[in-house]
């Protein structure tokens, strides 16, 4: 397939919204005694996590998880495998799970439930992008960047066949018909 990448969300729009999210998150967690651990879901969230933690004006620890679903079985049974687990102990801590994009809600629901079972004091969700029309699992997104439609998106950490993660904007893949 031949394609091009068209700008969907500009670098400036990203910078502004990440700054606003940092303020919202700081205000929410300010004064809470428990430690805040920011948990990024790899790989797509890595750039968002890096920019976001610089805008949170509180002490934070960061950690990462990588999870993989099993195709249709994940859709039907909610089965997934943790490929990279946390190094931090989350017991009695405030957790902010950071995701690049939420589609069905299944993965973020599973990760949130695991963290709660491990004794996290609070588990809040921050997602840069949200596709509400794809939702299969009812979830709460506590801190949201942007709602988007059906477009396949790349940039700012997200990829198409491992390409375009390094774009400083979010673009949509548009097929070129010759």
C-alpha positions as CSV (number, residue, x, y, z in Angstrom):
1,X,0.0,0.0,0.0
2,X,1.3,3.5,-0.9
3,X,0.3,6.1,1.6
4,X,1.0,9.6,2.9
5,X,0.8,11.0,6.4
6,X,-1.4,14.1,6.9
7,X,-1.4,16.2,10.0
8,X,-4.2,15.5,12.3
9,X,-3.0,17.2,15.5
10,X,-0.2,19.8,15.3
11,X,2.9,20.0,17.4
12,X,1.6,23.2,19.0
13,X,-1.8,21.6,19.8
14,X,0.1,18.6,21.5
15,X,2.3,20.9,23.5
16,X,-0.7,23.0,24.7
17,X,-2.8,20.0,25.7
18,X,0.1,18.2,27.4
19,X,0.7,21.3,29.5
20,X,-3.0,21.5,30.4
21,X,-3.0,17.8,31.3
22,X,0.1,18.3,33.5
23,X,-1.8,21.1,35.4
24,X,-4.9,18.9,35.8
25,X,-2.9,16.0,37.1
26,X,-0.9,18.1,39.4
27,X,-4.0,19.6,40.9
28,X,-5.7,16.2,41.3
29,X,-2.7,14.6,43.1
30,X,-1.5,17.6,45.1
31,X,-1.7,17.0,48.8
32,X,-2.1,13.3,48.5
33,X,0.4,11.7,50.8
34,X,1.0,8.5,48.8
35,X,3.7,8.5,46.2
36,X,2.7,9.0,42.5
37,X,4.0,6.4,40.1
38,X,3.4,7.2,36.4
39,X,3.1,3.9,34.5
40,X,3.5,4.2,30.7
41,X,2.2,1.4,28.4
42,X,4.9,0.7,25.9
43,X,5.8,1.5,23.2
44,X,3.4,4.1,21.9
45,X,3.2,6.1,25.1
46,X,6.9,6.8,25.6
47,X,7.1,10.3,24.1
48,X,3.8,11.3,25.7
49,X,5.0,10.1,29.1
50,X,8.3,12.0,28.7
51,X,6.6,15.2,27.9
52,X,3.8,14.7,30.4
53,X,6.0,14.1,33.5
54,X,7.9,17.4,32.8
55,X,4.5,19.2,33.2
56,X,3.5,17.4,36.4
57,X,4.7,19.7,39.2
58,X,5.0,17.0,41.8
59,X,7.6,14.3,42.6
60,X,6.9,11.3,40.4
61,X,8.4,7.9,39.8
62,X,8.1,6.4,36.4
63,X,7.8,2.8,35.3
64,X,6.7,0.9,32.2
65,X,4.6,-2.1,31.2
66,X,4.3,-3.9,27.9
67,X,1.3,-6.0,27.3
68,X,0.1,-8.0,24.3
69,X,-3.3,-9.3,23.5
70,X,-4.0,-12.5,21.7
71,X,-5.9,-11.3,18.7
72,X,-9.5,-12.5,18.7
73,X,-9.1,-14.4,22.0
74,X,-8.3,-11.0,23.7
75,X,-11.5,-9.6,22.2
76,X,-13.6,-12.6,23.3
77,X,-11.9,-13.7,26.6
78,X,-9.8,-10.7,27.7
79,X,-6.6,-12.7,27.6
80,X,-3.3,-10.9,27.4
81,X,0.3,-11.4,28.4
82,X,2.5,-9.1,30.3
83,X,5.7,-8.9,28.2
84,X,7.4,-6.3,30.5
85,X,6.2,-5.9,34.0
86,X,6.7,-3.1,36.5
87,X,9.8,-2.8,38.6
88,X,8.1,-0.6,41.2
89,X,6.0,-1.8,44.0
90,X,2.5,-0.2,43.6
91,X,1.1,-1.2,47.0
92,X,-0.4,1.9,48.7
93,X,0.7,4.2,45.9
94,X,-1.1,6.5,43.6
95,X,-0.8,5.2,40.0
96,X,-1.3,7.2,36.8
97,X,-1.5,4.8,33.9
98,X,-0.5,6.6,30.7
99,X,-1.7,5.3,27.3
100,X,-1.2,6.6,23.8
101,X,-4.6,5.7,22.5
102,X,-7.6,3.8,23.9
103,X,-9.7,1.9,21.5
104,X,-11.7,-1.0,22.9
105,X,-10.8,-0.3,26.5
106,X,-9.9,-3.9,27.2
107,X,-6.2,-3.4,27.7
108,X,-6.5,-0.4,30.0
109,X,-9.2,-2.1,32.0
110,X,-7.0,-5.2,32.5
111,X,-4.0,-3.2,33.5
112,X,-6.0,-1.1,35.9
113,X,-7.5,-4.2,37.5
114,X,-4.0,-5.8,37.9
115,X,-2.7,-2.7,39.6
116,X,-5.7,-2.5,41.9
117,X,-5.2,-6.2,42.8
118,X,-1.5,-5.4,43.6
119,X,-2.8,-3.0,46.2
120,X,-2.5,0.4,44.5
121,X,-4.2,3.2,46.6
122,X,-5.6,4.9,43.5
123,X,-5.4,4.0,39.8
124,X,-6.2,6.9,37.4
125,X,-6.0,6.8,33.6
126,X,-4.5,9.4,31.2
127,X,-4.7,8.8,27.5
128,X,-3.5,11.1,24.8
129,X,-6.1,9.8,22.3
130,X,-9.5,8.2,22.6
131,X,-11.7,6.4,20.1
132,X,-15.0,6.2,22.0
133,X,-16.9,4.6,19.1
134,X,-14.6,1.5,19.3
135,X,-15.3,1.0,23.0
136,X,-16.1,-2.6,24.1
137,X,-15.4,-2.2,27.8
138,X,-16.8,0.7,29.8
139,X,-13.8,2.6,31.3
140,X,-13.2,6.0,32.9
141,X,-10.5,8.1,31.3
142,X,-9.6,10.6,34.0
143,X,-7.3,12.8,32.0
144,X,-7.8,12.9,28.2
145,X,-5.9,14.7,25.4
146,X,-8.1,14.3,22.4
147,X,-11.0,12.3,21.0
148,X,-10.4,11.1,17.5
149,X,-12.3,9.2,14.8
150,X,-11.5,6.1,12.8
151,X,-8.3,7.3,11.2
152,X,-5.1,5.2,11.6
153,X,-2.8,7.6,13.5
154,X,1.0,7.8,13.7
155,X,3.6,10.1,15.3
156,X,4.4,11.2,18.8
157,X,5.4,7.6,19.6
158,X,2.7,5.8,17.6
159,X,3.7,3.8,14.5
160,X,2.7,2.1,11.3
161,X,4.9,-0.9,10.8
162,X,7.4,0.6,13.3
163,X,7.7,3.8,11.2
164,X,6.8,7.4,12.0
165,X,7.1,7.2,15.9
166,X,9.5,10.2,15.8
167,X,7.1,12.7,14.2
168,X,6.5,15.7,16.4
169,X,2.8,15.8,15.5
170,X,0.0,13.2,15.1
171,X,-0.7,12.3,11.6
172,X,-3.2,10.1,9.9
173,X,-2.4,7.5,7.3
174,X,-4.0,8.3,4.0
175,X,-3.8,5.7,1.2
176,X,-2.7,6.9,-2.2
177,X,-4.7,5.5,-5.0
178,X,-2.8,5.5,-8.3
